[in-house]
Amino acid sequence: MKLYGSATSPYVRRLRIWLEHADYEFVAMDIFLPEGRKQLEAVSPARKIPLLQLGKDTIYDSRVIFYHLNDRLQRETVGVREDNQLTLIDEANTAFVQLFLLKKSGVDVDQDALYFNLQRERINNLMMHLEGMVSSGHFDNWNYPAICLYCLLDWIDFREQFQLESTPALKTFRDANTEREYVISTDPRR
Ligand SMILES: N[C@@H](CCC(=O)N[C@@H](CS)C(=O)NCC(=O)O)C(=O)O
């Protein structure tokens, strides 16, 4: 089993943390460098990471990879509650990644224009909503959704996309989980 991804992607990191001691190969690539793009071209028509090669199958998208592996490993229950948690985390993650890539492309993401206003509104709303969910104990267990939330929070902090101080429950959640073995070994700052 091979997991392809970068050391910085929050979508990749969530799977690496969840897989913990599992026996698999992590194929690290920098998708913004020429060599990494070549590697990516060879395995992903969508040119996105993560992707998993499992025998003859290639599986795209972190959530589909998780569903598939969770089915095989019978690790945890995923009901409507967990699916909704994952959807909200993914919506926030996507919005943050979009703004990050636009900023990296020299676009002024603070401008008063429909697309940017919608993204900012979505992000602010989702962060307040996730803050409330954490405060009411939604992420008390270290399961896949909690790992995804951790990776989102740590990535927006690492990329300076958001001030975690403005959402104290989210900051406390992030800080409380930083000493875990696989959180440390997958830290993009290392
Ligand atoms: N829905 C996808 C999102 C994956 C994704 O957006 N990955 C980013 C890296 S963080 C990527 O590959 N971006 C490349 C690009 O946008 O060109 C998943 O959950 O796997």
The ligand as a Gaussian input file, in Angstrom:
#p B3LYP/6-31G(d) Opt

LIG

0 1
 N      -10.991000      16.787000      -1.616000
 C       -9.598000      16.472000      -1.730000
 C       -8.792000      17.741000      -1.633000
 C       -7.315000      17.490000      -1.871000
 C       -6.550000      18.778000      -2.136000
 O       -7.112000      19.851000      -2.398000
 N       -5.213000      18.696000      -2.075000
 C       -4.381000      19.812000      -2.366000
 C       -3.155000      19.822000      -1.468000
 S       -3.505000      20.418000       0.113000
 C       -3.876000      19.693000      -3.785000
 O       -3.551000      18.620000      -4.221000
 N       -3.811000      20.826000      -4.495000
 C       -3.272000      20.854000      -5.800000
 C       -3.919000      21.893000      -6.662000
 O       -4.915000      22.485000      -6.226000
 O       -3.420000      22.082000      -7.767000
 C       -9.206000      15.465000      -0.639000
 O       -9.839000      15.463000       0.427000
 O       -8.289000      14.656000      -0.869000

